[in-house]
Amino acid sequence: MRVSVSVGEDRADEVGARLTTAGAIALTLLPAEGNAGEVLEPDPGRMPTWRAVRLEGLFAVDVDLSPLAGLDVNVDFVPDRDWSETWREGFGPLRFGHLLVVPSATELRTRCDDVVLSLDPGLAFGTGTHATTALCLERLTEMPLEGKRVLDVGCGSGILAIAAARLGATAMAVDHDPQARRATVANSRDNGVEIVVESALADVDSQFDVVIANLVANTIRTLAQALLQRLLPSGELVLSGILPGQVKWVMEAFASDCDFQFETPTLRDGWAMLRGVRCPNPTNR
């Protein structure tokens, strides 16, 4: 039995707790009708939600719903399934150049030069299905990464850092969310690579050939100088998670470095990726 309740964001935790207390086997948060939109980069420990949320709880058909008295609920019935496995229906192998991102335990034929990254969707952002991540993965496959050092800022699932390591780089990752750090460590272990994971960019005191930040525009602007400080001469900065209308605004935050120059943005599905390169011969200032 599926019980649906639509409430404001401020009541999502309360109603979710009531559904769980009433015996919900599984709980799903979705945007309420007419309130869809992207939800990225929540604060640590905070559940990302929309202004209006639809909560769906799955219950045994004979459950007592009296604990939900007073809520405006909708009840319908769905076939019994192994809901823990339904994510696989929308997630299959993804190709980015010679890099393949595949769910675990997937059997597929690969080319001799393919690099395989095994990853299942989890509670940390990043599987390669979203345009912001896909753009970064494609760029990584275009670079000669053997022997290079790569920093992934806001690593989420760790997919970008792990991809860099699988492509021959030494990778480090940063994320303020402990859940993301745990996911990155676990996913890197599953892929046979070692990723150093830090909780804050301030804890990273070295420079890198490639710095990637797949975040949101405001966060990227806030971190602009810190990102530049961790970029080697001739290094490349890759920024994603930016809306096309925010491109100029983001670029302005990096304008103080006269030796750093952005290339033409890459656009896809309503998102923009920026690539910037530091001149190998800095201007004398």
C-alpha positions in Angstrom: 0.0 0.0 0.0 1.3 3.4 -1.0 0.4 6.4 1.2 1.2 9.9 -0.3 1.2 13.2 1.6 2.1 16.7 0.2 3.4 19.2 2.7 5.6 22.3 2.9 9.4 21.8 3.3 9.2 22.8 6.9 6.9 19.8 7.7 8.8 17.2 5.7 10.8 15.8 8.6 7.7 15.7 10.9 5.5 14.0 8.4 8.3 11.6 7.4 8.7 10.6 11.0 5.0 10.0 11.3 5.0 7.7 8.3 8.0 5.8 9.6 6.4 5.4 13.0 3.2 4.2 11.4 5.2 1.3 9.8 6.5 2.6 6.5 8.8 0.0 4.9 10.2 2.6 2.6 10.0 6.4 2.3 10.5 8.5 -0.8 10.7 12.3 -1.0 9.6 13.9 -4.3 8.7 17.4 -5.5 5.0 18.2 -5.0 3.1 18.8 -8.2 4.3 21.9 -10.0 7.4 22.2 -7.7 10.0 20.2 -9.6 13.6 21.4 -9.9 17.2 20.5 -9.2 18.3 20.0 -5.6 22.1 20.2 -5.3 24.7 20.8 -2.5 22.7 20.7 0.7 24.4 21.7 3.9 26.0 18.8 5.9 23.5 16.6 7.6 20.5 18.3 5.8 18.1 16.4 3.7 17.7 18.1 0.3 14.1 18.9 -0.4 11.8 21.2 -2.4 9.6 24.0 -1.1 6.6 21.7 -1.4 7.3 18.0 -0.9 5.4 14.8 -1.6 6.2 12.0 0.7 5.4 8.5 -0.3 5.4 5.7 2.2 5.1 2.0 1.3 3.3 -0.1 3.9 2.1 -3.7 4.3 -1.5 -3.9 3.1 -2.9 -4.7 6.6 -1.1 -1.8 8.5 -3.0 0.4 10.9 -2.9 4.0 9.6 -4.5 5.6 12.6 -1.2 7.3 13.6 -1.7 9.4 10.4 -5.0 10.8 11.6 -5.2 14.5 10.7 -3.1 14.3 7.6 -4.5 14.7 4.1 -3.3 11.4 2.6 -3.9 9.6 -0.7 -3.8 5.8 -0.6 -3.3 3.4 -3.5 -1.8 0.0 -4.1 1.3 -1.1 -6.0 2.6 -4.6 -6.9 5.0 -6.1 -4.4 8.6 -5.7 -5.5 12.2 -5.7 -4.3 12.3 -1.9 -4.0 16.0 -1.8 -3.0 16.8 -2.9 -6.5 14.5 -0.7 -8.6 17.2 2.0 -9.1 18.8 -0.4 -11.6 15.8 0.2 -14.0 17.1 3.7 -14.8 20.8 3.2 -14.5 22.8 1.3 -17.0 26.4 1.5 -18.5 27.4 5.0 -19.5 30.3 5.8 -21.9 32.5 8.8 -21.8 35.2 8.4 -24.4 37.1 5.2 -23.4 35.7 5.4 -19.8 32.8 3.2 -18.9 30.7 3.9 -15.8 28.7 0.8 -14.9 26.6 -0.6 -12.0 28.3 -3.2 -10.0 28.0 -6.8 -11.1 27.3 -5.7 -14.6 28.5 -8.0 -17.4 29.3 -6.3 -20.7 31.7 -6.5 -23.5 34.4 -3.9 -23.5 37.0 -2.6 -26.0 40.7 -3.3 -25.4 41.3 0.3 -24.4 38.2 0.8 -22.2 38.7 1.9 -18.6 35.8 0.6 -16.4 34.5 2.4 -13.3 32.0 0.5 -11.2 29.5 2.6 -9.3 26.0 2.2 -7.9 23.7 5.1 -7.1 23.8 6.0 -3.4 23.2 8.8 -1.0 26.0 11.0 -2.3 25.6 13.0 -5.6 27.3 11.7 -8.7 26.7 8.8 -11.0 27.4 10.3 -14.4 23.8 10.6 -15.5 23.6 14.3 -14.7 24.9 16.7 -17.3 27.2 18.5 -14.8 29.0 15.3 -14.0 29.0 13.9 -17.5 30.7 17.1 -18.8 33.5 16.7 -16.2 33.9 13.0 -17.0 34.2 13.7 -20.7 36.8 16.3 -20.1 38.9 14.0 -17.9 39.0 11.4 -20.7 40.3 14.0 -23.1 43.3 14.8 -20.9 46.6 12.9 -20.7 46.3 12.1 -17.0 49.0 9.6 -16.6 51.3 10.8 -13.7 49.2 14.0 -13.2 47.8 15.1 -9.9 44.0 15.8 -9.7 41.9 17.5 -7.0 38.1 16.9 -6.9 36.4 19.6 -4.8 32.9 18.7 -3.6 33.5 15.0 -4.5 30.1 13.6 -3.6 30.2 9.9 -4.6 33.9 10.4 -5.6 33.1 9.5 -9.2 35.4 12.3 -10.7 38.4 11.5 -8.4 38.0 7.8 -9.0 37.8 8.3 -12.8 40.9 10.4 -12.7 42.7 7.7 -10.7 41.5 5.0 -13.1 42.9 7.1 -15.9 46.3 7.2 -14.4 46.3 10.2 -12.1 47.0 10.6 -8.4 43.8 11.9 -7.0 42.6 13.7 -3.9 39.0 14.6 -3.0 37.4 17.1 -0.7 33.8 17.2 0.7 32.4 18.8 3.8 29.6 16.1 4.0 30.8 13.0 6.0 28.3 10.9 4.0 30.1 11.9 0.8 33.5 11.2 2.2 32.4 7.7 3.3 30.9 7.1 -0.2 34.2 8.2 -1.9 36.3 5.9 0.3 34.0 2.9 -0.3 33.7 3.5 -4.0 37.4 4.0 -4.5 38.1 0.8 -2.6 35.6 -1.0 -4.9 37.5 0.3 -7.9 40.9 -0.7 -6.7 42.3 2.9 -6.4 43.3 4.9 -3.4 41.9 8.4 -2.9 43.0 10.7 -0.2 39.8 12.4 1.1 39.8 15.6 3.1 36.9 17.4 4.9 37.9 21.0 3.9 39.8 22.6 1.1 41.9 24.5 3.7 43.4 21.1 4.7 44.8 20.7 1.2 48.2 22.4 1.1 49.6 21.3 -2.3 49.0 22.2 -5.9 47.6 20.1 -8.8 47.7 19.7 -12.5 43.9 19.6 -12.7 41.4 21.0 -10.2 37.7 20.1 -10.6 34.8 21.7 -8.8 31.4 20.3 -9.7 29.4 22.5 -7.3 27.0 25.4 -7.6 27.8 28.9 -8.9 27.7 30.7 -5.5 30.0 28.1 -3.9 32.4 28.2 -6.8 32.6 32.0 -6.5 33.2 31.7 -2.8 36.1 29.3 -3.3 37.6 31.0 -6.4 40.9 32.2 -4.8 41.3 28.9 -2.9 40.9 27.0 -6.1 43.4 29.1 -8.0 45.9 28.7 -5.2 45.8 25.0 -5.6 46.4 25.1 -9.3 49.9 24.5 -10.7 51.4 26.7 -13.4 49.9 25.4 -16.7 47.3 23.6 -14.7 43.6 23.4 -15.8 40.6 24.3 -13.7 37.3 22.6 -14.6 34.1 24.1 -13.1 30.6 22.6 -13.5 27.2 22.9 -11.9 26.8 26.4 -13.4 23.7 27.7 -15.2 24.4 29.4 -18.5 23.1 32.8 -17.1 25.7 32.5 -14.3 28.8 32.0 -16.5 29.9 35.6 -16.6 29.2 36.1 -12.9 31.3 33.0 -12.0 34.2 34.1 -14.3 34.3 37.5 -12.6 35.4 35.9 -9.4 38.6 34.7 -11.0 39.5 37.9 -12.8 42.0 39.0 -10.2 44.5 36.4 -11.6 45.9 38.0 -14.7 47.6 34.8 -15.8 44.4 32.7 -15.7 42.1 32.6 -18.7 38.8 30.8 -19.4 38.0 29.1 -22.6 34.5 29.1 -24.3 31.9 27.4 -22.0 30.6 24.0 -22.9 26.8 23.9 -22.7 24.5 20.9 -22.3 20.9 20.3 -21.0 20.7 23.7 -19.4 24.1 23.6 -17.7 27.5 25.1 -18.4 31.0 23.8 -17.8 33.9 26.2 -17.6 37.5 25.4 -18.4 40.3 27.7 -17.4 44.1 27.5 -17.9 46.9 29.2 -16.1 49.6 30.6 -18.4 52.9 28.7 -17.9 54.9 32.0 -18.0 53.3 34.2 -15.3 53.3 38.0 -15.8 55.8 39.8 -13.6 53.8 41.8 -11.1 
